[in-house]
Amino acid sequence: MGHFKITLPNNQQGEVRWGTIRKKSLLLDLFRKNRLNNDVKKGYLVIIESASKDQKEYRLLKTKDGQWTFEDDGGFGVTPDDQISVAIRSAIDNYESQITPRQS
């Protein structure tokens, strides 16, 4: 798991917590010696605190390929494509590109 903060429009900040999400295997998979789990995603929990006492929580998923996904997987709800969700995804991508430079 990891933790970082992002800056969003309207002078808002988001606290981001992330970790690896694996799809639960079937009962039969428990008895196999070679258990490969190809459905691994990176999950993000973003908490945005506003000036009022209201907190907004966003849950996002990203595939191993770096593509954002919106499926309902493992209790993560579908993330709407509204303006703040787009800003959150952009801020996370920007943060991750700064800490892990891409190789050309």
HELIX and SHEET records of a PDB file:
HELIX    1   1 LEU A   27  PHE A   31  5                                   5    
HELIX    2   2 GLN A   83  ILE A   99  1                                  17    
SHEET    1   A 5 GLY A   2  LEU A   8  0                                        
SHEET    2   A 5 GLN A  12  ARG A  22 -1                                        
SHEET    3   A 5 VAL A  40  GLU A  49 -1                                        
SHEET    4   A 5 GLN A  55  THR A  63 -1                                        
SHEET    5   A 5 TRP A  68  THR A  69 -1                                        
END                                                                             
